[in-house]
Amino acid sequence: MALKLTSLNVKGLNSPTKRRLLFRTLKSDKIDIAFLQETHLTKSVKIKLTDHVYTRAYVSGALSKRNGVAILIRKTCPFQLISQKIDTEGRYVLLTGTLYSMTYHFLNIYAPTTPSVDFWDSICKLVSALPQGAVILGGDMNAVACPAVDRGGRQASTVTPTLGRQDKLFARFLRQVGLIDVWRVLYPSVKDYSFYSAPHGTYSRIDMFLVNGLAMSNVIRAEINSISWSDHADIALYLHTPKLAASWSWRLNSSLLRDPEVVSQLRTLSIQYFQDNPPGETSLSTIWAAHKAVMRGHLIKIATHRKRTKLLSLVTLQQSLRRLEMSHKSSPSPELLSELLRTRSSLKRLLLDDVAKQLLWSRRMFFEKANKLDTLLARSLKPRSKFSSISAVKTADEVLVNSPQEICAAFTAYYSDLYNHSPHHNLADKSHLDAISSFLDSLSLPQLEDSHITNLSATILEEEVNCAISALGGTKAPGPDGFSGGYYKALRPELVPFLTSVFNDCAEGGSLHPDLLVANIALIPKEGRDPAAVESYRPISLINFDAKIFAKVLANRLSPLLHDLVHPDQVGFVPNRQLFDNTRRNADLIWWLSSRATPSLILSLDAEKAFDRVEWPFLFATLSRLGLPDFYVNMVRALYSGMSAQVRVPGSSPIRFPICNGT
């Protein structure tokens, strides 16, 4: 993997269309850090240059709509900011921080179009004062270091290349700070340019990345791309990063399920699959797990074909534009320029039209839901998380580690211990089971009536599975298999019969496939806690939707009986009981005691990791002691037996570990 940086003069971002186009370009190019110039955003305008992917933006603006620079950082980039310096005139932004245990200084500048000794002297002092670390300076210099190779075009070819005053100031700056022009070092004999001046008919390479020796050792390559929707070409810089594992995992594109043709194909394929793989020597759960692999492959094929078809015209125009640009740069002519401008205009129109459609859809949605208490309002009111990534954590030995794989290993070790805190307390330990039985014998537990036991022992019906699928949330994140709740809703007639058979097989002593019982653990930081401590993160388990459906079927069966089994003081997770019931009861007791001047003490207790520490042998024994039939308990055992989890840390290979306790 490589860290990808880009620099682009955007020529104004006050238009929502251009901002949307910018973010779309950055995402499609997989940019990690973006240096933007000429944003034209004033200090008084409250425009946020962030979205759900680029969650951090450091912006410098002027009092009027001129200048303006910004550095945008992707949320998956583990850059940890130490300090920042932002110019009040919109000329530069300086960020200092750590990235993969190395100190980096990112400086984005927009140089004046006219010679300015003060500007270059101030940037020189700024760079010279930087502490030790890798320096990466990017931006629009409005000057070239060597006109003979950095300028070209119709007029440049007829005039002897000379250094202008701005070029001389820039060349002096390079000598003073000792920075290296990356692109020129990598391609010393190549002529390419990032800006075309129509009035003068000349090309120039005024957009560049400059680095010091430490940063140069990490450079892989540099690129100058085509001039498309801005009047400057975007330039790219690739840096070495520690060897990271690919963190991509497949996830169903829900938009495919809105296409009747795709849904029809999936239904036909699923029917054919279950006909070709009848129950027999292979277990039902294995057939079900293999079905997901078949459907996943078909969905990937459809999505890939659609993406290629959609991007065909865009890629064709981009390739044509690049070819015309290279031809015009080497041998300019009016005819070639005219064709180049037409192609560039067509590409820009294609990009803007697509973005305009997206904005129109957004405006329509806002108009329709403007006065409704809906999801849109909830998302708008919800504060955007500032959490980006985990840069370093401490292991159990208090050693600070910062590589993604070591971070993943530290979390895996912590949660593996938490969910296996008593490995010897298992169903094979007879003495432990006897101790549980003895403890339960000492309690007076409620018992289910015969009619309730009969209902719990009944074979699972397709109607129950359908009811559980209907209750699935449409926006919930999928588990490791990538299938969302919408998949089960769209293919309900084809999937429910076989899925019901899988569940009933578990009641007869069968088991679920191990891949169905895997969970991804996503980490959410707790506010006000040390980010380097592994216990400072709240684990969110993302399980597969078929496991959710099974659990929902079991919960729906047991829910009507909870009032008879659970003490009235327990208000959590019981239908028609609310948390404020105990609060009200507590307030009444305080009033009663106060009115009688009775000395009293109210003690609040919280059992640490209470749900995580529940041991399964005790859970199964308690269910049986409450009178739940073996038919039902077997299904609960199947849902818990063989469970495993894996912590997802970007850039690392997840390590699967077994779960032996917890609810």
QUIGI-V414258 format. One record per backbone hydrogen bond with DSSP energy under -1.0 kcal/mol. CO is the residue of the C=O (numbers start at 1). NH is the residue of the N-H. E is the energy in kcal/mol with one decimal. If there is no record, write none. Layout:
CO	NH	E
CO	NH	E
//
This chain:
3	239	-2.6
4	32	-2.5
4	33	-1.6
5	237	-2.6
6	35	-3.1
7	235	-2.2
8	37	-2.0
15	19	-2.0
16	20	-2.5
17	21	-2.3
18	22	-2.6
19	23	-2.3
20	24	-2.1
21	25	-2.3
22	26	-2.6
23	27	-2.3
24	28	-2.4
25	29	-2.0
26	31	-2.4
27	30	-1.0
32	74	-2.9
33	6	-1.9
34	72	-2.3
35	8	-2.5
36	70	-2.0
37	10	-2.1
38	12	-3.2
39	13	-2.5
45	47	-1.5
53	55	-1.1
53	75	-2.9
54	51	-1.7
56	73	-2.4
58	71	-2.0
60	69	-1.9
62	43	-1.7
64	66	-2.4
67	40	-2.3
68	39	-1.7
69	60	-3.0
70	36	-3.0
71	58	-2.3
72	34	-2.7
73	56	-1.3
74	77	-1.6
77	79	-1.0
80	98	-2.1
83	96	-2.8
85	94	-2.8
90	68	-1.6
91	110	-2.4
92	87	-2.3
93	108	-2.5
94	85	-2.6
95	106	-2.8
96	82	-3.5
96	83	-2.1
97	104	-3.1
98	80	-2.6
102	99	-2.8
103	134	-2.7
104	97	-2.2
105	136	-2.9
106	95	-2.9
107	138	-2.6
108	93	-1.8
109	140	-1.4
116	120	-1.7
117	121	-2.3
118	122	-2.3
119	123	-2.3
120	124	-2.1
121	125	-2.3
122	126	-2.1
123	127	-2.5
124	128	-2.5
125	129	-1.6
127	130	-1.4
134	105	-3.0
135	212	-1.4
136	107	-2.6
137	210	-3.8
138	109	-2.1
139	208	-1.8
140	111	-2.7
146	149	-1.4
146	150	-2.4
147	151	-1.3
150	205	-2.0
152	203	-4.6
153	157	-1.5
155	158	-1.3
164	168	-2.4
165	169	-2.1
166	170	-2.1
167	171	-2.7
168	172	-2.4
169	173	-2.0
170	174	-2.2
171	175	-1.9
172	176	-2.2
173	177	-2.3
174	178	-1.7
180	182	-1.0
180	211	-2.1
181	185	-2.0
182	186	-2.2
183	187	-2.2
194	233	-2.9
195	204	-2.1
197	201	-2.0
197	202	-1.2
201	154	-1.4
202	197	-3.1
203	152	-2.1
204	194	-1.6
204	195	-1.7
206	141	-2.8
208	139	-1.2
209	182	-1.7
210	137	-3.6
211	180	-3.6
212	216	-2.3
213	217	-1.3
215	218	-1.6
216	219	-1.2
218	240	-3.6
221	238	-2.7
223	236	-2.2
234	225	-2.4
235	7	-2.1
236	223	-2.3
237	5	-3.0
238	220	-3.2
239	3	-2.4
253	256	-1.9
255	258	-1.2
256	259	-1.4
259	263	-2.3
260	264	-2.3
261	265	-2.0
262	266	-2.5
263	267	-2.4
264	268	-2.3
265	269	-2.5
266	270	-2.6
267	271	-2.3
268	272	-2.3
269	273	-2.5
270	274	-2.4
271	275	-1.7
272	276	-2.1
273	277	-1.2
282	280	-1.2
283	287	-2.0
284	288	-2.3
285	289	-2.3
286	290	-2.5
287	291	-1.8
288	292	-1.3
289	293	-1.1
290	294	-2.0
291	295	-2.5
292	296	-2.3
293	297	-2.0
294	298	-1.8
295	299	-2.4
296	300	-2.4
297	301	-1.9
298	302	-2.2
299	303	-2.6
300	304	-2.6
301	305	-2.2
302	306	-2.4
303	307	-2.2
304	308	-2.4
305	309	-2.3
306	310	-2.6
307	311	-2.2
311	315	-3.3
312	316	-2.5
313	317	-2.2
314	318	-2.3
315	319	-2.5
316	320	-2.3
317	321	-2.7
318	322	-2.3
319	323	-2.2
320	324	-2.4
321	325	-2.5
322	326	-2.3
323	327	-1.9
324	328	-2.7
325	329	-2.4
326	330	-1.6
327	331	-2.6
333	337	-2.4
334	338	-2.3
335	339	-2.0
336	340	-2.4
337	341	-2.7
338	342	-1.9
339	343	-2.3
340	344	-2.6
341	345	-2.4
342	346	-2.3
343	347	-2.3
344	348	-2.6
345	349	-2.5
346	350	-2.2
347	351	-2.3
348	352	-2.7
349	353	-2.5
350	354	-1.7
351	355	-2.0
352	356	-2.7
353	357	-1.9
354	358	-1.6
355	359	-2.4
356	360	-2.5
357	361	-2.1
358	362	-2.1
359	363	-2.8
360	364	-2.2
361	365	-2.2
362	366	-2.5
363	367	-2.4
364	368	-2.6
365	369	-1.9
369	372	-1.5
372	374	-1.8
374	378	-1.9
375	379	-2.6
376	380	-1.9
377	381	-2.3
378	382	-1.7
393	401	-2.9
395	398	-2.0
399	395	-2.3
401	393	-2.0
403	407	-2.6
404	408	-2.5
405	409	-2.1
406	410	-2.1
407	411	-2.2
408	412	-2.5
409	413	-2.4
410	414	-1.8
411	415	-2.7
412	416	-2.3
413	417	-1.8
414	418	-2.0
415	419	-2.5
419	660	-2.8
422	425	-1.8
424	426	-1.6
426	429	-1.6
428	430	-1.1
429	433	-2.0
430	434	-2.5
431	435	-1.9
432	436	-2.1
433	437	-2.4
434	438	-2.5
435	439	-2.1
436	440	-2.5
437	441	-1.9
440	443	-1.3
449	453	-2.2
450	454	-2.2
451	455	-1.7
452	456	-2.2
453	457	-1.5
461	465	-1.5
462	466	-2.7
463	467	-2.2
464	468	-2.0
465	469	-2.3
466	470	-2.2
467	471	-1.1
469	472	-1.5
479	482	-1.7
482	252	-2.6
485	489	-1.7
486	490	-2.5
487	491	-1.9
491	495	-2.2
492	496	-2.4
495	499	-2.6
496	500	-2.6
497	501	-1.5
498	502	-2.0
499	503	-2.0
500	504	-2.3
501	505	-1.9
502	506	-1.3
503	507	-1.3
505	510	-2.5
506	509	-1.6
513	516	-1.5
517	644	-1.8
519	646	-2.0
520	542	-3.3
521	648	-2.0
522	540	-3.0
524	538	-4.1
526	529	-1.3
530	533	-1.7
532	394	-3.0
533	536	-1.7
536	526	-3.0
538	524	-1.9
540	522	-2.9
542	520	-2.3
544	548	-1.7
545	549	-2.4
546	550	-1.9
547	551	-2.5
548	552	-2.4
549	553	-2.2
550	554	-2.1
551	555	-2.5
552	556	-2.7
553	557	-1.6
554	558	-1.8
555	559	-2.4
558	561	-1.8
559	562	-1.3
561	565	-1.0
562	566	-2.9
567	570	-1.8
574	577	-1.7
578	581	-1.5
579	583	-1.0
580	584	-2.8
581	585	-2.2
582	586	-2.6
583	587	-2.3
584	588	-2.2
585	589	-2.1
586	590	-2.3
587	591	-2.2
588	592	-2.6
589	593	-2.9
590	594	-2.5
591	595	-2.4
593	598	-2.4
594	597	-1.2
607	610	-1.3
609	613	-1.5
611	663	-1.1
614	662	-3.5
615	619	-2.0
616	620	-3.0
617	621	-2.1
618	622	-2.3
619	623	-2.2
620	624	-2.1
621	625	-2.3
622	626	-1.8
623	628	-2.0
624	627	-1.3
626	448	-1.4
629	633	-2.4
630	634	-2.9
632	636	-1.8
633	637	-2.7
634	638	-2.4
635	639	-1.6
636	640	-1.5
637	641	-3.4
640	643	-1.5
643	659	-2.2
644	519	-1.3
645	657	-2.4
646	521	-2.7
649	652	-1.8
651	245	-2.2
657	645	-2.3
//
